[in-house]
């Protein structure tokens, strides 16, 4: 089966200027690699599960080799959005 790991997509002022974001707060043991796809987990009830967010473009590590965060190339070109919809309720269909 596929390995799945958890983290959070975070805004970053420096990355924002490059139309990128970061995948941070990785759970213990998380291994991410360039090319990995980030999708929503649905946990917490804020976003539906399975929405494609973007792809890991590069991985930032500390001196000891521990992964600190991934730089994500978002699926959507945020700077070109003309309409944004805020989902306030949804039903998960499995």
PyMOL Python script that loads the backbone (N, CA, C, O; Angstrom):
from pymol import cmd

cmd.read_pdbstr("""\
ATOM      1  N   UNK A   1       0.819  -1.196   0.000  1.00  0.00           N
ATOM      2  CA  UNK A   1       0.000   0.000   0.000  1.00  0.00           C
ATOM      3  C   UNK A   1       0.854   1.248   0.000  1.00  0.00           C
ATOM      4  O   UNK A   1       2.067   1.206   0.204  1.00  0.00           O
ATOM      5  N   UNK A   2       0.184   2.354  -0.234  1.00  0.00           N
ATOM      6  CA  UNK A   2       0.872   3.640  -0.254  1.00  0.00           C
ATOM      7  C   UNK A   2       1.142   4.121   1.156  1.00  0.00           C
ATOM      8  O   UNK A   2       0.315   3.940   2.050  1.00  0.00           O
ATOM      9  N   UNK A   3       2.304   4.736   1.359  1.00  0.00           N
ATOM     10  CA  UNK A   3       2.596   5.368   2.641  1.00  0.00           C
ATOM     11  C   UNK A   3       1.946   6.738   2.647  1.00  0.00           C
ATOM     12  O   UNK A   3       2.060   7.507   1.692  1.00  0.00           O
ATOM     13  N   UNK A   4       1.263   7.025   3.740  1.00  0.00           N
ATOM     14  CA  UNK A   4       0.677   8.349   3.885  1.00  0.00           C
ATOM     15  C   UNK A   4       1.178   8.963   5.177  1.00  0.00           C
ATOM     16  O   UNK A   4       1.287   8.279   6.194  1.00  0.00           O
ATOM     17  N   UNK A   5       1.480  10.242   5.140  1.00  0.00           N
ATOM     18  CA  UNK A   5       1.989  10.960   6.291  1.00  0.00           C
ATOM     19  C   UNK A   5       1.189  12.247   6.421  1.00  0.00           C
ATOM     20  O   UNK A   5       0.542  12.703   5.479  1.00  0.00           O
ATOM     21  N   UNK A   6       1.255  12.820   7.629  1.00  0.00           N
ATOM     22  CA  UNK A   6       0.472  14.020   7.878  1.00  0.00           C
ATOM     23  C   UNK A   6       1.367  15.223   8.138  1.00  0.00           C
ATOM     24  O   UNK A   6       2.478  15.096   8.652  1.00  0.00           O
ATOM     25  N   UNK A   7       0.862  16.376   7.775  1.00  0.00           N
ATOM     26  CA  UNK A   7       1.513  17.653   8.023  1.00  0.00           C
ATOM     27  C   UNK A   7       0.482  18.735   7.771  1.00  0.00           C
ATOM     28  O   UNK A   7      -0.700  18.451   7.580  1.00  0.00           O
ATOM     29  N   UNK A   8       0.937  19.969   7.773  1.00  0.00           N
ATOM     30  CA  UNK A   8       0.029  21.091   7.535  1.00  0.00           C
ATOM     31  C   UNK A   8       0.590  21.981   6.434  1.00  0.00           C
ATOM     32  O   UNK A   8       1.789  22.256   6.388  1.00  0.00           O
ATOM     33  N   UNK A   9      -0.297  22.427   5.550  1.00  0.00           N
ATOM     34  CA  UNK A   9       0.069  23.439   4.559  1.00  0.00           C
ATOM     35  C   UNK A   9       0.068  24.787   5.274  1.00  0.00           C
ATOM     36  O   UNK A   9      -0.916  25.169   5.908  1.00  0.00           O
ATOM     37  N   UNK A  10       1.187  25.500   5.160  1.00  0.00           N
ATOM     38  CA  UNK A  10       1.333  26.763   5.875  1.00  0.00           C
ATOM     39  C   UNK A  10       1.705  27.879   4.905  1.00  0.00           C
ATOM     40  O   UNK A  10       2.474  27.676   3.965  1.00  0.00           O
ATOM     41  N   UNK A  11       1.149  29.050   5.150  1.00  0.00           N
ATOM     42  CA  UNK A  11       1.549  30.218   4.388  1.00  0.00           C
ATOM     43  C   UNK A  11       2.932  30.679   4.828  1.00  0.00           C
ATOM     44  O   UNK A  11       3.301  30.520   5.992  1.00  0.00           O
ATOM     45  N   UNK A  12       3.687  31.240   3.914  1.00  0.00           N
ATOM     46  CA  UNK A  12       5.039  31.725   4.201  1.00  0.00           C
ATOM     47  C   UNK A  12       5.265  32.951   3.331  1.00  0.00           C
ATOM     48  O   UNK A  12       5.127  32.883   2.110  1.00  0.00           O
ATOM     49  N   UNK A  13       5.613  34.074   3.954  1.00  0.00           N
ATOM     50  CA  UNK A  13       5.708  35.330   3.206  1.00  0.00           C
ATOM     51  C   UNK A  13       6.739  35.252   2.087  1.00  0.00           C
ATOM     52  O   UNK A  13       6.484  35.724   0.979  1.00  0.00           O
ATOM     53  N   UNK A  14       7.906  34.659   2.364  1.00  0.00           N
ATOM     54  CA  UNK A  14       8.958  34.547   1.345  1.00  0.00           C
ATOM     55  C   UNK A  14       8.506  33.644   0.201  1.00  0.00           C
ATOM     56  O   UNK A  14       8.677  33.986  -0.969  1.00  0.00           O
ATOM     57  N   UNK A  15       7.928  32.487   0.543  1.00  0.00           N
ATOM     58  CA  UNK A  15       7.473  31.551  -0.490  1.00  0.00           C
ATOM     59  C   UNK A  15       6.296  32.116  -1.284  1.00  0.00           C
ATOM     60  O   UNK A  15       6.149  31.823  -2.470  1.00  0.00           O
ATOM     61  N   UNK A  16       5.459  32.925  -0.629  1.00  0.00           N
ATOM     62  CA  UNK A  16       4.291  33.507  -1.286  1.00  0.00           C
ATOM     63  C   UNK A  16       4.703  34.296  -2.530  1.00  0.00           C
ATOM     64  O   UNK A  16       4.006  34.272  -3.545  1.00  0.00           O
ATOM     65  N   UNK A  17       5.833  34.992  -2.446  1.00  0.00           N
ATOM     66  CA  UNK A  17       6.300  35.792  -3.577  1.00  0.00           C
ATOM     67  C   UNK A  17       6.656  34.922  -4.774  1.00  0.00           C
ATOM     68  O   UNK A  17       6.711  35.408  -5.904  1.00  0.00           O
ATOM     69  N   UNK A  18       6.901  33.625  -4.528  1.00  0.00           N
ATOM     70  CA  UNK A  18       7.232  32.678  -5.600  1.00  0.00           C
ATOM     71  C   UNK A  18       6.036  31.789  -5.950  1.00  0.00           C
ATOM     72  O   UNK A  18       6.182  30.805  -6.676  1.00  0.00           O
ATOM     73  N   UNK A  19       4.841  32.142  -5.425  1.00  0.00           N
ATOM     74  CA  UNK A  19       3.624  31.333  -5.602  1.00  0.00           C
ATOM     75  C   UNK A  19       3.806  29.913  -5.069  1.00  0.00           C
ATOM     76  O   UNK A  19       3.335  28.953  -5.679  1.00  0.00           O
ATOM     77  N   UNK A  20       4.492  29.780  -3.928  1.00  0.00           N
ATOM     78  CA  UNK A  20       4.713  28.495  -3.278  1.00  0.00           C
ATOM     79  C   UNK A  20       4.193  28.564  -1.853  1.00  0.00           C
ATOM     80  O   UNK A  20       3.868  29.643  -1.356  1.00  0.00           O
ATOM     81  N   UNK A  21       4.113  27.416  -1.197  1.00  0.00           N
ATOM     82  CA  UNK A  21       3.739  27.338   0.206  1.00  0.00           C
ATOM     83  C   UNK A  21       4.561  26.236   0.847  1.00  0.00           C
ATOM     84  O   UNK A  21       5.327  25.559   0.161  1.00  0.00           O
ATOM     85  N   UNK A  22       4.414  26.044   2.156  1.00  0.00           N
ATOM     86  CA  UNK A  22       5.214  25.007   2.808  1.00  0.00           C
ATOM     87  C   UNK A  22       4.323  23.931   3.417  1.00  0.00           C
ATOM     88  O   UNK A  22       3.183  24.191   3.802  1.00  0.00           O
ATOM     89  N   UNK A  23       4.861  22.721   3.496  1.00  0.00           N
ATOM     90  CA  UNK A  23       4.222  21.576   4.140  1.00  0.00           C
ATOM     91  C   UNK A  23       5.019  21.331   5.408  1.00  0.00           C
ATOM     92  O   UNK A  23       6.101  20.745   5.367  1.00  0.00           O
ATOM     93  N   UNK A  24       4.478  21.786   6.548  1.00  0.00           N
ATOM     94  CA  UNK A  24       5.206  21.837   7.810  1.00  0.00           C
ATOM     95  C   UNK A  24       4.485  21.027   8.882  1.00  0.00           C
ATOM     96  O   UNK A  24       3.499  20.343   8.609  1.00  0.00           O
ATOM     97  N   UNK A  25       5.001  21.119  10.115  1.00  0.00           N
ATOM     98  CA  UNK A  25       4.442  20.406  11.270  1.00  0.00           C
ATOM     99  C   UNK A  25       4.233  18.928  10.939  1.00  0.00           C
ATOM    100  O   UNK A  25       3.161  18.370  11.175  1.00  0.00           O
ATOM    101  N   UNK A  26       5.275  18.308  10.390  1.00  0.00           N
ATOM    102  CA  UNK A  26       5.196  16.917   9.975  1.00  0.00           C
ATOM    103  C   UNK A  26       5.113  16.006  11.193  1.00  0.00           C
ATOM    104  O   UNK A  26       5.779  16.246  12.201  1.00  0.00           O
ATOM    105  N   UNK A  27       4.291  14.958  11.100  1.00  0.00           N
ATOM    106  CA  UNK A  27       4.192  14.002  12.192  1.00  0.00           C
ATOM    107  C   UNK A  27       5.490  13.211  12.301  1.00  0.00           C
ATOM    108  O   UNK A  27       6.241  13.106  11.331  1.00  0.00           O
ATOM    109  N   UNK A  28       5.751  12.663  13.469  1.00  0.00           N
ATOM    110  CA  UNK A  28       6.980  11.910  13.722  1.00  0.00           C
ATOM    111  C   UNK A  28       7.143  10.786  12.704  1.00  0.00           C
ATOM    112  O   UNK A  28       6.206  10.035  12.435  1.00  0.00           O
ATOM    113  N   UNK A  29       8.339  10.681  12.145  1.00  0.00           N
ATOM    114  CA  UNK A  29       8.617   9.615  11.180  1.00  0.00           C
ATOM    115  C   UNK A  29       8.200   9.924   9.761  1.00  0.00           C
ATOM    116  O   UNK A  29       8.356   9.086   8.873  1.00  0.00           O
ATOM    117  N   UNK A  30       7.673  11.113   9.535  1.00  0.00           N
ATOM    118  CA  UNK A  30       7.219  11.475   8.194  1.00  0.00           C
ATOM    119  C   UNK A  30       8.393  11.557   7.223  1.00  0.00           C
ATOM    120  O   UNK A  30       9.420  12.169   7.519  1.00  0.00           O
ATOM    121  N   UNK A  31       8.226  10.936   6.072  1.00  0.00           N
ATOM    122  CA  UNK A  31       9.221  11.009   5.012  1.00  0.00           C
ATOM    123  C   UNK A  31       8.538  11.598   3.783  1.00  0.00           C
ATOM    124  O   UNK A  31       7.582  11.028   3.258  1.00  0.00           O
ATOM    125  N   UNK A  32       9.035  12.738   3.333  1.00  0.00           N
ATOM    126  CA  UNK A  32       8.484  13.343   2.117  1.00  0.00           C
ATOM    127  C   UNK A  32       9.598  13.460   1.087  1.00  0.00           C
ATOM    128  O   UNK A  32      10.771  13.611   1.428  1.00  0.00           O
ATOM    129  N   UNK A  33       9.210  13.388  -0.168  1.00  0.00           N
ATOM    130  CA  UNK A  33      10.168  13.420  -1.259  1.00  0.00           C
ATOM    131  C   UNK A  33       9.670  14.331  -2.370  1.00  0.00           C
ATOM    132  O   UNK A  33       8.467  14.544  -2.521  1.00  0.00           O
ATOM    133  N   UNK A  34      10.598  14.862  -3.139  1.00  0.00           N
ATOM    134  CA  UNK A  34      10.254  15.667  -4.299  1.00  0.00           C
ATOM    135  C   UNK A  34       9.312  14.850  -5.183  1.00  0.00           C
ATOM    136  O   UNK A  34       9.566  13.679  -5.463  1.00  0.00           O
ATOM    137  N   UNK A  35       8.228  15.480  -5.614  1.00  0.00           N
ATOM    138  CA  UNK A  35       7.255  14.808  -6.467  1.00  0.00           C
ATOM    139  C   UNK A  35       6.066  14.226  -5.716  1.00  0.00           C
ATOM    140  O   UNK A  35       5.071  13.849  -6.334  1.00  0.00           O
ATOM    141  N   UNK A  36       6.157  14.148  -4.377  1.00  0.00           N
ATOM    142  CA  UNK A  36       5.018  13.647  -3.604  1.00  0.00           C
ATOM    143  C   UNK A  36       3.831  14.594  -3.776  1.00  0.00           C
ATOM    144  O   UNK A  36       3.998  15.812  -3.829  1.00  0.00           O
ATOM    145  N   UNK A  37       2.642  14.021  -3.863  1.00  0.00           N
ATOM    146  CA  UNK A  37       1.427  14.821  -3.979  1.00  0.00           C
ATOM    147  C   UNK A  37       0.816  15.035  -2.602  1.00  0.00           C
ATOM    148  O   UNK A  37       0.774  14.121  -1.779  1.00  0.00           O
ATOM    149  N   UNK A  38       0.345  16.248  -2.365  1.00  0.00           N
ATOM    150  CA  UNK A  38      -0.310  16.592  -1.110  1.00  0.00           C
ATOM    151  C   UNK A  38      -1.811  16.639  -1.374  1.00  0.00           C
ATOM    152  O   UNK A  38      -2.271  17.338  -2.276  1.00  0.00           O
ATOM    153  N   UNK A  39      -2.577  15.878  -0.567  1.00  0.00           N
ATOM    154  CA  UNK A  39      -4.038  15.904  -0.665  1.00  0.00           C
ATOM    155  C   UNK A  39      -4.614  16.137   0.729  1.00  0.00           C
ATOM    156  O   UNK A  39      -3.966  15.843   1.734  1.00  0.00           O
ATOM    157  N   UNK A  40      -5.831  16.664   0.779  1.00  0.00           N
ATOM    158  CA  UNK A  40      -6.472  16.903   2.069  1.00  0.00           C
ATOM    159  C   UNK A  40      -6.851  15.575   2.704  1.00  0.00           C
ATOM    160  O   UNK A  40      -7.224  14.624   2.016  1.00  0.00           O
ATOM    161  N   UNK A  41      -6.750  15.524   4.037  1.00  0.00           N
ATOM    162  CA  UNK A  41      -7.055  14.297   4.776  1.00  0.00           C
ATOM    163  C   UNK A  41      -8.518  14.228   5.185  1.00  0.00           C
ATOM    164  O   UNK A  41      -9.054  13.140   5.400  1.00  0.00           O
ATOM    165  N   UNK A  42      -9.167  15.382   5.294  1.00  0.00           N
ATOM    166  CA  UNK A  42     -10.543  15.417   5.771  1.00  0.00           C
ATOM    167  C   UNK A  42     -10.643  15.407   7.287  1.00  0.00           C
ATOM    168  O   UNK A  42     -11.733  15.578   7.833  1.00  0.00           O
ATOM    169  N   UNK A  43      -9.529  15.211   7.975  1.00  0.00           N
ATOM    170  CA  UNK A  43      -9.549  15.180   9.440  1.00  0.00           C
ATOM    171  C   UNK A  43      -9.770  16.587   9.967  1.00  0.00           C
ATOM    172  O   UNK A  43      -9.257  17.558   9.410  1.00  0.00           O
ATOM    173  N   UNK A  44     -10.523  16.690  11.027  1.00  0.00           N
ATOM    174  CA  UNK A  44     -10.810  17.996  11.610  1.00  0.00           C
ATOM    175  C   UNK A  44     -12.094  18.598  11.058  1.00  0.00           C
ATOM    176  O   UNK A  44     -12.614  19.564  11.616  1.00  0.00           O
ATOM    177  N   UNK A  45     -12.612  18.038   9.967  1.00  0.00           N
ATOM    178  CA  UNK A  45     -13.900  18.474   9.442  1.00  0.00           C
ATOM    179  C   UNK A  45     -13.894  19.820   8.744  1.00  0.00           C
ATOM    180  O   UNK A  45     -14.962  20.350   8.438  1.00  0.00           O
ATOM    181  N   UNK A  46     -12.711  20.397   8.479  1.00  0.00           N
ATOM    182  CA  UNK A  46     -12.671  21.712   7.836  1.00  0.00           C
ATOM    183  C   UNK A  46     -12.748  21.588   6.323  1.00  0.00           C
ATOM    184  O   UNK A  46     -13.487  22.333   5.680  1.00  0.00           O
ATOM    185  N   UNK A  47     -11.992  20.652   5.743  1.00  0.00           N
ATOM    186  CA  UNK A  47     -11.971  20.454   4.297  1.00  0.00           C
ATOM    187  C   UNK A  47     -12.355  19.019   3.984  1.00  0.00           C
ATOM    188  O   UNK A  47     -12.029  18.118   4.757  1.00  0.00           O
ATOM    189  N   UNK A  48     -13.034  18.784   2.878  1.00  0.00           N
ATOM    190  CA  UNK A  48     -13.324  17.402   2.473  1.00  0.00           C
ATOM    191  C   UNK A  48     -12.029  16.635   2.203  1.00  0.00           C
ATOM    192  O   UNK A  48     -10.997  17.233   1.899  1.00  0.00           O
ATOM    193  N   UNK A  49     -12.093  15.325   2.315  1.00  0.00           N
ATOM    194  CA  UNK A  49     -10.931  14.467   2.069  1.00  0.00           C
ATOM    195  C   UNK A  49     -10.695  14.315   0.574  1.00  0.00           C
ATOM    196  O   UNK A  49     -11.640  14.284  -0.214  1.00  0.00           O
ATOM    197  N   UNK A  50      -9.406  14.218   0.183  1.00  0.00           N
ATOM    198  CA  UNK A  50      -9.050  13.852  -1.178  1.00  0.00           C
ATOM    199  C   UNK A  50      -8.893  14.990  -2.173  1.00  0.00           C
ATOM    200  O   UNK A  50      -8.777  14.742  -3.373  1.00  0.00           O
ATOM    201  N   UNK A  51      -8.886  16.240  -1.698  1.00  0.00           N
ATOM    202  CA  UNK A  51      -8.684  17.366  -2.622  1.00  0.00           C
ATOM    203  C   UNK A  51      -7.185  17.531  -2.867  1.00  0.00           C
ATOM    204  O   UNK A  51      -6.404  17.642  -1.922  1.00  0.00           O
ATOM    205  N   UNK A  52      -6.792  17.547  -4.130  1.00  0.00           N
ATOM    206  CA  UNK A  52      -5.384  17.716  -4.505  1.00  0.00           C
ATOM    207  C   UNK A  52      -4.955  19.156  -4.228  1.00  0.00           C
ATOM    208  O   UNK A  52      -5.543  20.101  -4.753  1.00  0.00           O
ATOM    209  N   UNK A  53      -3.920  19.311  -3.394  1.00  0.00           N
ATOM    210  CA  UNK A  53      -3.449  20.630  -2.991  1.00  0.00           C
ATOM    211  C   UNK A  53      -2.257  21.078  -3.825  1.00  0.00           C
ATOM    212  O   UNK A  53      -2.191  22.230  -4.253  1.00  0.00           O
ATOM    213  N   UNK A  54      -1.307  20.157  -4.056  1.00  0.00           N
ATOM    214  CA  UNK A  54      -0.105  20.505  -4.807  1.00  0.00           C
ATOM    215  C   UNK A  54       0.930  19.404  -4.699  1.00  0.00           C
ATOM    216  O   UNK A  54       0.654  18.320  -4.186  1.00  0.00           O
ATOM    217  N   UNK A  55       2.126  19.694  -5.189  1.00  0.00           N
ATOM    218  CA  UNK A  55       3.204  18.719  -5.251  1.00  0.00           C
ATOM    219  C   UNK A  55       4.439  19.254  -4.541  1.00  0.00           C
ATOM    220  O   UNK A  55       4.772  20.434  -4.655  1.00  0.00           O
ATOM    221  N   UNK A  56       5.122  18.364  -3.800  1.00  0.00           N
ATOM    222  CA  UNK A  56       6.374  18.740  -3.140  1.00  0.00           C
ATOM    223  C   UNK A  56       7.415  19.038  -4.220  1.00  0.00           C
ATOM    224  O   UNK A  56       7.739  18.181  -5.043  1.00  0.00           O
ATOM    225  N   UNK A  57       7.930  20.263  -4.201  1.00  0.00           N
ATOM    226  CA  UNK A  57       8.936  20.686  -5.177  1.00  0.00           C
ATOM    227  C   UNK A  57      10.351  20.444  -4.655  1.00  0.00           C
ATOM    228  O   UNK A  57      11.254  20.101  -5.419  1.00  0.00           O
ATOM    229  N   UNK A  58      10.535  20.627  -3.348  1.00  0.00           N
ATOM    230  CA  UNK A  58      11.821  20.350  -2.727  1.00  0.00           C
ATOM    231  C   UNK A  58      11.614  20.124  -1.234  1.00  0.00           C
ATOM    232  O   UNK A  58      10.590  20.509  -0.669  1.00  0.00           O
ATOM    233  N   UNK A  59      12.600  19.497  -0.608  1.00  0.00           N
ATOM    234  CA  UNK A  59      12.533  19.168   0.813  1.00  0.00           C
ATOM    235  C   UNK A  59      13.661  19.889   1.536  1.00  0.00           C
ATOM    236  O   UNK A  59      14.815  19.831   1.112  1.00  0.00           O
ATOM    237  N   UNK A  60      13.326  20.568   2.627  1.00  0.00           N
ATOM    238  CA  UNK A  60      14.314  21.293   3.426  1.00  0.00           C
ATOM    239  C   UNK A  60      14.648  20.445   4.647  1.00  0.00           C
ATOM    240  O   UNK A  60      13.749  20.025   5.376  1.00  0.00           O
ATOM    241  N   UNK A  61      15.941  20.190   4.875  1.00  0.00           N
ATOM    242  CA  UNK A  61      16.369  19.368   6.001  1.00  0.00           C
ATOM    243  C   UNK A  61      17.325  20.137   6.902  1.00  0.00           C
ATOM    244  O   UNK A  61      17.969  21.097   6.479  1.00  0.00           O
ATOM    245  N   UNK A  62      17.403  19.690   8.163  1.00  0.00           N
ATOM    246  CA  UNK A  62      18.374  20.245   9.107  1.00  0.00           C
ATOM    247  C   UNK A  62      19.703  19.537   8.903  1.00  0.00           C
ATOM    248  O   UNK A  62      19.797  18.574   8.142  1.00  0.00           O
ATOM    249  N   UNK A  63      20.728  20.022   9.589  1.00  0.00           N
ATOM    250  CA  UNK A  63      22.064  19.439   9.453  1.00  0.00           C
ATOM    251  C   UNK A  63      22.085  17.945   9.739  1.00  0.00           C
ATOM    252  O   UNK A  63      22.835  17.206   9.100  1.00  0.00           O
ATOM    253  N   UNK A  64      21.271  17.486  10.692  1.00  0.00           N
ATOM    254  CA  UNK A  64      21.253  16.076  11.058  1.00  0.00           C
ATOM    255  C   UNK A  64      20.516  15.206  10.059  1.00  0.00           C
ATOM    256  O   UNK A  64      20.438  13.990  10.237  1.00  0.00           O
ATOM    257  N   UNK A  65      19.968  15.817   8.997  1.00  0.00           N
ATOM    258  CA  UNK A  65      19.238  15.054   7.987  1.00  0.00           C
ATOM    259  C   UNK A  65      17.756  14.942   8.269  1.00  0.00           C
ATOM    260  O   UNK A  65      17.030  14.306   7.506  1.00  0.00           O
ATOM    261  N   UNK A  66      17.290  15.550   9.358  1.00  0.00           N
ATOM    262  CA  UNK A  66      15.870  15.505   9.698  1.00  0.00           C
ATOM    263  C   UNK A  66      15.093  16.456   8.790  1.00  0.00           C
ATOM    264  O   UNK A  66      15.475  17.612   8.608  1.00  0.00           O
ATOM    265  N   UNK A  67      14.003  15.952   8.227  1.00  0.00           N
ATOM    266  CA  UNK A  67      13.163  16.786   7.365  1.00  0.00           C
ATOM    267  C   UNK A  67      12.482  17.860   8.196  1.00  0.00           C
ATOM    268  O   UNK A  67      11.851  17.561   9.210  1.00  0.00           O
ATOM    269  N   UNK A  68      12.609  19.105   7.769  1.00  0.00           N
ATOM    270  CA  UNK A  68      11.984  20.218   8.473  1.00  0.00           C
ATOM    271  C   UNK A  68      10.651  20.572   7.808  1.00  0.00           C
ATOM    272  O   UNK A  68       9.631  20.701   8.484  1.00  0.00           O
ATOM    273  N   UNK A  69      10.666  20.727   6.493  1.00  0.00           N
ATOM    274  CA  UNK A  69       9.427  21.015   5.764  1.00  0.00           C
ATOM    275  C   UNK A  69       9.657  20.789   4.283  1.00  0.00           C
ATOM    276  O   UNK A  69      10.791  20.675   3.819  1.00  0.00           O
ATOM    277  N   UNK A  70       8.554  20.728   3.555  1.00  0.00           N
ATOM    278  CA  UNK A  70       8.609  20.627   2.107  1.00  0.00           C
ATOM    279  C   UNK A  70       8.113  21.910   1.484  1.00  0.00           C
ATOM    280  O   UNK A  70       7.230  22.569   2.032  1.00  0.00           O
ATOM    281  N   UNK A  71       8.674  22.273   0.340  1.00  0.00           N
ATOM    282  CA  UNK A  71       8.177  23.423  -0.416  1.00  0.00           C
ATOM    283  C   UNK A  71       7.200  22.881  -1.458  1.00  0.00           C
ATOM    284  O   UNK A  71       7.531  21.983  -2.232  1.00  0.00           O
ATOM    285  N   UNK A  72       5.990  23.443  -1.461  1.00  0.00           N
ATOM    286  CA  UNK A  72       4.901  22.921  -2.285  1.00  0.00           C
ATOM    287  C   UNK A  72       4.584  23.874  -3.428  1.00  0.00           C
ATOM    288  O   UNK A  72       4.449  25.082  -3.237  1.00  0.00           O
ATOM    289  N   UNK A  73       4.471  23.302  -4.615  1.00  0.00           N
ATOM    290  CA  UNK A  73       3.983  24.032  -5.782  1.00  0.00           C
ATOM    291  C   UNK A  73       2.473  23.784  -5.815  1.00  0.00           C
ATOM    292  O   UNK A  73       2.047  22.674  -6.136  1.00  0.00           O
ATOM    293  N   UNK A  74       1.648  24.799  -5.487  1.00  0.00           N
ATOM    294  CA  UNK A  74       0.201  24.588  -5.394  1.00  0.00           C
ATOM    295  C   UNK A  74      -0.419  24.188  -6.733  1.00  0.00           C
ATOM    296  O   UNK A  74       0.049  24.590  -7.799  1.00  0.00           O
ATOM    297  N   UNK A  75      -1.476  23.393  -6.652  1.00  0.00           N
ATOM    298  CA  UNK A  75      -2.201  22.972  -7.852  1.00  0.00           C
ATOM    299  C   UNK A  75      -2.885  24.168  -8.507  1.00  0.00           C
ATOM    300  O   UNK A  75      -2.995  24.237  -9.731  1.00  0.00           O
ATOM    301  N   UNK A  76      -3.342  25.106  -7.682  1.00  0.00           N
ATOM    302  CA  UNK A  76      -4.038  26.290  -8.197  1.00  0.00           C
ATOM    303  C   UNK A  76      -3.068  27.463  -8.262  1.00  0.00           C
ATOM    304  O   UNK A  76      -2.212  27.615  -7.390  1.00  0.00           O
ATOM    305  N   UNK A  77      -3.201  28.288  -9.291  1.00  0.00           N
ATOM    306  CA  UNK A  77      -2.426  29.520  -9.372  1.00  0.00           C
ATOM    307  C   UNK A  77      -3.190  30.579  -8.578  1.00  0.00           C
ATOM    308  O   UNK A  77      -4.078  31.253  -9.100  1.00  0.00           O
ATOM    309  N   UNK A  78      -2.823  30.705  -7.314  1.00  0.00           N
ATOM    310  CA  UNK A  78      -3.566  31.566  -6.389  1.00  0.00           C
ATOM    311  C   UNK A  78      -3.628  33.009  -6.873  1.00  0.00           C
ATOM    312  O   UNK A  78      -4.648  33.675  -6.690  1.00  0.00           O
ATOM    313  N   UNK A  79      -2.557  33.502  -7.485  1.00  0.00           N
ATOM    314  CA  UNK A  79      -2.522  34.909  -7.890  1.00  0.00           C
ATOM    315  C   UNK A  79      -3.499  35.218  -9.017  1.00  0.00           C
ATOM    316  O   UNK A  79      -3.825  36.384  -9.242  1.00  0.00           O
ATOM    317  N   UNK A  80      -3.972  34.195  -9.731  1.00  0.00           N
ATOM    318  CA  UNK A  80      -4.905  34.427 -10.831  1.00  0.00           C
ATOM    319  C   UNK A  80      -6.362  34.130 -10.480  1.00  0.00           C
ATOM    320  O   UNK A  80      -7.225  34.140 -11.357  1.00  0.00           O
ATOM    321  N   UNK A  81      -6.637  33.867  -9.199  1.00  0.00           N
ATOM    322  CA  UNK A  81      -8.022  33.571  -8.820  1.00  0.00           C
ATOM    323  C   UNK A  81      -8.888  34.816  -8.974  1.00  0.00           C
ATOM    324  O   UNK A  81      -8.498  35.915  -8.582  1.00  0.00           O
ATOM    325  N   UNK A  82     -10.068  34.620  -9.553  1.00  0.00           N
ATOM    326  CA  UNK A  82     -11.009  35.731  -9.652  1.00  0.00           C
ATOM    327  C   UNK A  82     -12.214  35.505  -8.753  1.00  0.00           C
ATOM    328  O   UNK A  82     -12.907  36.455  -8.391  1.00  0.00           O
ATOM    329  N   UNK A  83     -12.472  34.237  -8.387  1.00  0.00           N
ATOM    330  CA  UNK A  83     -13.562  33.912  -7.469  1.00  0.00           C
ATOM    331  C   UNK A  83     -13.058  32.886  -6.472  1.00  0.00           C
ATOM    332  O   UNK A  83     -12.321  31.965  -6.827  1.00  0.00           O
ATOM    333  N   UNK A  84     -13.461  33.053  -5.229  1.00  0.00           N
ATOM    334  CA  UNK A  84     -13.109  32.095  -4.190  1.00  0.00           C
ATOM    335  C   UNK A  84     -14.388  31.683  -3.491  1.00  0.00           C
ATOM    336  O   UNK A  84     -15.191  32.535  -3.112  1.00  0.00           O
ATOM    337  N   UNK A  85     -14.586  30.382  -3.316  1.00  0.00           N
ATOM    338  CA  UNK A  85     -15.746  29.870  -2.610  1.00  0.00           C
ATOM    339  C   UNK A  85     -15.305  29.329  -1.264  1.00  0.00           C
ATOM    340  O   UNK A  85     -14.332  28.579  -1.182  1.00  0.00           O
ATOM    341  N   UNK A  86     -16.008  29.703  -0.217  1.00  0.00           N
ATOM    342  CA  UNK A  86     -15.731  29.191   1.120  1.00  0.00           C
ATOM    343  C   UNK A  86     -16.749  28.097   1.405  1.00  0.00           C
ATOM    344  O   UNK A  86     -17.949  28.364   1.474  1.00  0.00           O
ATOM    345  N   UNK A  87     -16.267  26.850   1.573  1.00  0.00           N
ATOM    346  CA  UNK A  87     -17.153  25.726   1.870  1.00  0.00           C
ATOM    347  C   UNK A  87     -17.404  25.713   3.363  1.00  0.00           C
ATOM    348  O   UNK A  87     -16.472  25.595   4.158  1.00  0.00           O
ATOM    349  N   UNK A  88     -18.672  25.834   3.741  1.00  0.00           N
ATOM    350  CA  UNK A  88     -19.010  25.863   5.165  1.00  0.00           C
ATOM    351  C   UNK A  88     -19.653  24.577   5.640  1.00  0.00           C
ATOM    352  O   UNK A  88     -19.740  24.343   6.846  1.00  0.00           O
ATOM    353  N   UNK A  89     -20.113  23.726   4.710  1.00  0.00           N
ATOM    354  CA  UNK A  89     -20.721  22.463   5.092  1.00  0.00           C
ATOM    355  C   UNK A  89     -20.636  21.513   3.916  1.00  0.00           C
ATOM    356  O   UNK A  89     -20.728  21.931   2.762  1.00  0.00           O
ATOM    357  N   UNK A  90     -20.460  20.230   4.210  1.00  0.00           N
ATOM    358  CA  UNK A  90     -20.373  19.239   3.148  1.00  0.00           C
ATOM    359  C   UNK A  90     -20.641  17.854   3.734  1.00  0.00           C
ATOM    360  O   UNK A  90     -20.525  17.650   4.942  1.00  0.00           O
ATOM    361  N   UNK A  91     -20.995  16.920   2.884  1.00  0.00           N
ATOM    362  CA  UNK A  91     -21.174  15.534   3.286  1.00  0.00           C
ATOM    363  C   UNK A  91     -20.085  14.703   2.634  1.00  0.00           C
ATOM    364  O   UNK A  91     -19.843  14.826   1.433  1.00  0.00           O
ATOM    365  N   UNK A  92     -19.412  13.841   3.430  1.00  0.00           N
ATOM    366  CA  UNK A  92     -18.390  12.958   2.890  1.00  0.00           C
ATOM    367  C   UNK A  92     -19.090  11.722   2.329  1.00  0.00           C
ATOM    368  O   UNK A  92     -19.833  11.046   3.040  1.00  0.00           O
ATOM    369  N   UNK A  93     -18.849  11.434   1.055  1.00  0.00           N
ATOM    370  CA  UNK A  93     -19.430  10.262   0.404  1.00  0.00           C
ATOM    371  C   UNK A  93     -18.327   9.267   0.158  1.00  0.00           C
ATOM    372  O   UNK A  93     -17.358   9.564  -0.541  1.00  0.00           O
ATOM    373  N   UNK A  94     -18.468   8.062   0.739  1.00  0.00           N
ATOM    374  CA  UNK A  94     -17.409   7.055   0.573  1.00  0.00           C
ATOM    375  C   UNK A  94     -17.871   5.953  -0.341  1.00  0.00           C
ATOM    376  O   UNK A  94     -17.120   5.013  -0.603  1.00  0.00           O
TER     377      UNK A  94
END
""", "prot")
cmd.dss("prot")
cmd.show_as("cartoon", "prot")
cmd.util.cbc("prot")
cmd.orient("prot")
